[in-house]
Amino acid sequence: MCLKFISSQLPRFCIRTVINIFEGEESDIGHYCSFVVLYAREDLLSKVKRIRQDSIEVVVGSVASFKPSYEFADVNHDGYGDMIFSFAENTSGNHFYNYFYVFDAETQTFEADTILFNLFHEQAISIYVGTREIIAGGATGYYGYAISKYRWNGKTYELYAEESKEEVYEIGLVRIRKELINGVWKIVESDTTPY
């Protein structure tokens, strides 16, 4: 991933990112994504606001189903929008890669945040700015999930809850026999024959 920051003149500036995903020894380009975001502010002391976002996307090669996603959210709750890039390695979605670039108001640049990267790397994440929470985890099978809940403590995210659910179903043929008793159909016998 290449992150390029382009600064024009205050009070406006923009950023441009280019994402290339390669697969195999021959390094065929599987996905290309580029977008430009224009930020503006009224004066040097006011907050930066996102006023426009343009994107272009070209999908080629054998990993055309590989869809990177990006979003802008105030992930460190300082009043400025930050960039989050998320990737799934394969169609089952069990290998995730999350990259965080937080906005530094003093230097007017987006800086990679290694703490957030280490916390949430290789996990599916959902960001809830209003409640200052991040939920990481996801499905563990057809009928199960395992998630971890993190809450912002003013400096970083702390784990405050974990949930998991695993349901095992026996696959088989279900037989049900009903009889009409006193005008009502009732189940009188049922069994399951495993495959």
C-alpha positions as CSV (number, residue, x, y, z in Angstrom):
1,M,0.0,0.0,0.0
2,C,1.3,3.5,-0.9
3,L,-0.1,6.5,0.9
4,K,0.7,9.8,-0.7
5,F,-0.1,13.2,1.0
6,I,-0.5,16.2,-1.3
7,S,-0.6,19.6,0.4
8,S,-1.7,22.6,-1.7
9,Q,-2.3,25.8,0.2
10,L,-4.1,26.5,3.4
11,P,-6.9,26.4,4.2
12,R,-7.4,23.5,1.7
13,F,-5.5,20.3,1.1
14,C,-6.1,16.9,-0.3
15,I,-4.8,13.4,0.0
16,R,-4.5,10.6,-2.6
17,T,-4.0,6.9,-1.9
18,V,-3.2,4.1,-4.3
19,I,-3.7,0.5,-3.3
20,N,-2.2,-2.4,-5.3
21,I,-2.8,-6.0,-4.4
22,F,-0.5,-8.6,-5.8
23,E,-0.9,-12.4,-5.9
24,G,1.5,-15.2,-6.9
25,E,5.1,-15.2,-7.9
26,E,4.4,-13.3,-11.2
27,S,2.9,-10.4,-9.2
28,D,-0.1,-9.9,-11.3
29,I,-2.2,-6.9,-10.2
30,G,-5.4,-8.2,-8.8
31,H,-7.0,-4.9,-7.7
32,Y,-6.3,-1.2,-8.1
33,C,-8.1,1.4,-6.1
34,S,-7.4,5.1,-5.9
35,F,-9.3,8.0,-4.3
36,V,-8.9,11.7,-3.7
37,V,-10.4,13.5,-0.7
38,L,-10.6,17.2,-0.5
39,Y,-10.5,18.8,3.0
40,A,-11.1,22.4,3.9
41,R,-11.3,24.7,6.8
42,E,-12.4,28.3,7.3
43,D,-9.2,29.4,9.1
44,L,-6.1,28.0,10.7
45,L,-7.9,27.5,14.1
46,S,-11.0,25.8,12.8
47,K,-11.5,22.0,12.5
48,V,-10.8,20.3,9.2
49,K,-13.9,19.2,7.3
50,R,-14.2,16.7,4.5
51,I,-16.0,18.4,1.6
52,R,-15.6,15.9,-1.2
53,Q,-14.5,12.4,-2.0
54,D,-13.9,11.0,-5.4
55,S,-12.8,7.4,-6.1
56,I,-11.9,5.1,-9.0
57,E,-11.7,1.4,-8.9
58,V,-10.4,-1.2,-11.5
59,V,-10.6,-4.9,-10.8
60,V,-8.6,-7.4,-12.9
61,G,-6.9,-10.8,-12.5
62,S,-7.7,-13.8,-10.4
63,V,-8.5,-11.9,-7.2
64,A,-11.3,-9.8,-8.6
65,S,-13.5,-10.8,-5.6
66,F,-11.0,-9.2,-3.3
67,K,-12.7,-6.0,-2.2
68,P,-10.7,-3.6,0.0
69,S,-12.8,-1.1,1.9
70,Y,-11.9,2.3,3.4
71,E,-13.7,4.7,5.6
72,F,-13.2,8.0,7.4
73,A,-13.9,8.0,11.1
74,D,-12.6,9.8,14.1
75,V,-11.1,6.7,15.5
76,N,-9.0,8.5,18.2
77,H,-11.7,11.0,19.1
78,D,-9.8,14.2,18.6
79,G,-12.3,15.9,16.4
80,Y,-10.5,15.0,13.1
81,G,-11.3,12.4,10.5
82,D,-8.9,9.4,10.3
83,M,-8.5,6.8,7.6
84,I,-9.1,3.1,8.1
85,F,-8.3,0.6,5.4
86,S,-9.6,-3.0,5.7
87,F,-8.8,-6.0,3.5
88,A,-10.0,-9.6,3.5
89,E,-7.4,-12.1,2.2
90,N,-9.9,-14.6,0.7
91,T,-13.5,-15.1,0.1
92,S,-14.1,-16.8,3.4
93,G,-13.1,-13.6,5.1
94,N,-11.1,-15.2,7.9
95,H,-7.9,-13.2,7.4
96,F,-8.3,-9.5,7.8
97,Y,-5.8,-6.6,7.5
98,N,-6.7,-3.3,9.1
99,Y,-4.5,-0.2,8.7
100,F,-5.1,3.1,10.6
101,Y,-3.9,6.5,9.6
102,V,-4.7,9.1,12.1
103,F,-4.8,12.8,11.3
104,D,-2.1,15.0,13.0
105,A,-3.4,18.5,13.3
106,E,0.0,20.0,14.0
107,T,1.8,18.5,11.0
108,Q,-1.3,18.4,8.8
109,T,-0.6,14.8,7.8
110,F,-2.0,11.4,8.2
111,E,0.3,9.1,10.3
112,A,0.2,5.3,10.6
113,D,-0.9,4.3,14.0
114,T,1.0,1.1,15.0
115,I,-0.9,0.7,18.4
116,L,-4.3,0.5,16.7
117,F,-2.7,-1.7,14.0
118,N,-1.4,-4.2,16.6
119,L,-4.7,-4.2,18.5
120,F,-7.0,-4.9,15.5
121,H,-4.8,-6.5,12.9
122,E,-6.2,-9.7,11.4
123,Q,-9.7,-9.2,12.8
124,A,-12.9,-8.0,11.3
125,I,-13.8,-4.7,13.0
126,S,-16.8,-2.5,13.3
127,I,-16.2,1.1,14.5
128,Y,-18.9,2.9,16.5
129,V,-17.8,6.6,16.8
130,G,-20.9,7.7,18.9
131,T,-20.2,5.2,21.7
132,R,-16.4,5.2,21.2
133,E,-16.3,1.5,20.7
134,I,-14.7,-1.0,18.4
135,I,-16.0,-4.5,18.1
136,A,-13.5,-7.0,16.7
137,G,-14.0,-10.6,15.7
138,G,-16.7,-12.4,13.7
139,A,-18.0,-15.7,12.6
140,T,-16.2,-18.9,13.8
141,G,-18.3,-21.2,11.6
142,Y,-21.8,-21.5,10.2
143,Y,-23.5,-21.1,13.6
144,G,-20.9,-19.5,15.8
145,Y,-19.1,-16.2,16.5
146,A,-16.5,-14.8,18.8
147,I,-16.2,-11.0,19.4
148,S,-14.2,-8.7,21.6
149,K,-15.5,-5.3,22.6
150,Y,-13.1,-2.4,23.1
151,R,-13.9,1.1,24.5
152,W,-11.8,4.3,24.2
153,N,-10.4,5.3,27.6
154,G,-9.1,8.7,26.6
155,K,-5.7,7.4,25.3
156,T,-6.3,4.1,23.7
157,Y,-8.9,1.2,23.4
158,E,-9.3,-1.2,26.3
159,L,-11.0,-4.6,26.2
160,Y,-14.1,-4.6,28.3
161,A,-16.1,-7.6,27.1
162,E,-15.9,-10.8,25.2
163,E,-18.7,-12.8,23.7
164,S,-18.8,-16.2,22.0
165,K,-21.5,-18.5,20.8
166,E,-21.0,-21.9,19.2
167,E,-23.9,-24.0,18.1
168,V,-23.4,-27.6,16.8
169,Y,-26.1,-29.1,14.7
170,E,-26.3,-32.8,13.8
171,I,-26.9,-33.1,10.1
172,G,-29.4,-35.7,9.3
173,L,-32.9,-36.7,8.0
174,V,-35.7,-35.7,10.4
175,R,-38.8,-37.9,10.4
176,I,-42.0,-36.6,12.0
177,R,-45.3,-38.5,12.3
178,K,-48.5,-36.7,13.1
179,E,-51.9,-37.9,14.1
180,L,-55.3,-36.2,14.1
181,I,-56.4,-36.4,17.8
182,N,-59.7,-34.8,18.8
183,G,-59.6,-32.6,15.7
184,V,-56.0,-31.4,16.3
185,W,-52.9,-32.6,14.5
186,K,-50.3,-33.6,17.1
187,I,-46.7,-35.0,16.8
188,V,-46.7,-38.5,18.1
189,E,-43.2,-39.5,16.9
190,S,-40.0,-37.9,15.7
191,D,-36.5,-39.0,15.1
192,T,-33.3,-38.0,13.3
193,T,-31.2,-40.3,11.2
194,P,-27.6,-39.0,10.8
195,Y,-26.2,-39.0,7.2
